[in-house]
Amino acid sequence: MRTPSISDVLHARRVLDSLLPPTPLRSYSALNSTVGIDVLVKHENIQPTGAFKVRGGLNLLAGMPADEQRRGIIGYSTGNHAQSLAYAAARVGAACTIVMPENPNPCKAAAVRALGAEVIEAGAALGEACEYAGKLAAERGARLVSAANEPALIAGVGTSYLEVFEQAPDVDVVVVPVGGGSGAAAACLVASAVAPDCEVVAVQAAASPAAHDSWRSGEIVTRPNQTAAEGLATGSGFELTQGIMRQHLSDFLLVDDDVIAAAQWVLLRDAHTVAERAGAASMAALLAYPQRFAGRRVAVMCTGSNASEDELRGIAQPPVAAAA
Ligand SMILES: *Cc1c(COP(=O)(O)O)cnc(C)c1O
């Protein structure tokens, strides 16, 4: 597997230029006063699929040879990678099948179907869904798209970090939530090329720490996978993204699900922004580790907004202990 480079990100930017407008990077005085530092919110939550992953999907499909597009793609996902692939496949007329772990976020499953993709539920968690997707891809001769071991996804996602460093060249830290690690790997690639003094700090849910523990131990590990933040819910590290993170990542923090819930509320109240749990994890890191970010100019990636109905109803009633 080839490690993507900054030129792959620049190429992706050319591909995406006519497909997606840049997303805003905004500052909110109420938010600054809640967290006690200057914070910028990168609004990937307003992408057409409600999450940053669409950058990667569009870049991947645009670069696929026509015969591969004709054979179709198969992905496995808890939702946002699925929407990204379905959106991108529909644009080029490729068939798309998504294997989701059983009982997915119903909003995400419905959105994938609405984009014209086939949804199959298989397995209790992402690992089993992945295994099933692999078998299906072999049977059908379709291209299996990994959630993270895909250079074109990382390169596409990297365009959001080019935007961040153009919008705020003086940012000291960019905080990125991690599941498979494509976002954090992309941030590392772009920061090391265009903003080498900027720290990239990754965040994962403490209840699903596989990427965190893989990075800390320097080897790919498998861990329990129990967070409610499905965008962060992976049970093992991924080789490609871990390799890139090992070279450039400054730090990796864990946050509890109740702090993520508090961060969702803070984003709604202070930034008028609906974030799904994974999309609020960067903000949760600021709430959980204020001393780590004191005096720094911080950009937090608000990576997605695809909260389920129950989750949406709960955002305005965070657990009292967690309310910031
Ligand atoms: C997928 C996802 C993440 C994690 O991104 P990775 O590239 O898998 O590490 C974070 N937030 C949201 C909303 C996501 O959908």
The ligand as an SDF file (V2000), in Angstrom:
LIG
                    3D

 15 15  0  0  0  0  0  0  0  0999 V2000
  -15.3880    8.5610   10.4590 C   0  0  0  0  0  0  0  0  0  0  0  0
  -15.5870    9.6770   11.3750 C   0  0  0  0  0  0  0  0  0  0  0  0
  -14.5880   10.0920   12.2670 C   0  0  0  0  0  0  0  0  0  0  0  0
  -13.2710    9.3600   12.3710 C   0  0  0  0  0  0  0  0  0  0  0  0
  -12.5610    9.4760   11.1840 O   0  0  0  0  0  0  0  0  0  0  0  0
  -11.4590    8.4190   10.7440 P   0  0  0  0  0  0  0  0  0  0  0  0
  -10.9330    8.9790    9.4940 O   0  0  0  0  0  0  0  0  0  0  0  0
  -12.1400    7.1080   10.5670 O   0  0  0  0  0  0  0  0  0  0  0  0
  -10.4650    8.3560   11.8390 O   0  0  0  0  0  0  0  0  0  0  0  0
  -14.8200   11.1930   13.0450 C   0  0  0  0  0  0  0  0  0  0  0  0
  -15.9820   11.8610   12.9870 N   0  0  0  0  0  0  0  0  0  0  0  0
  -16.9750   11.5010   12.1580 C   0  0  0  0  0  0  0  0  0  0  0  0
  -18.2310   12.2800   12.1520 C   0  0  0  0  0  0  0  0  0  0  0  0
  -16.8130   10.3920   11.3260 C   0  0  0  0  0  0  0  0  0  0  0  0
  -17.7960   10.0360   10.5040 O   0  0  0  0  0  0  0  0  0  0  0  0
  1  2  1  0
  2  3  1  0
  2 14  2  0
  3  4  1  0
  3 10  2  0
  4  5  1  0
  5  6  1  0
  6  7  2  0
  6  8  1  0
  6  9  1  0
 10 11  1  0
 11 12  2  0
 12 13  1  0
 12 14  1  0
 14 15  1  0
M  END
$$$$
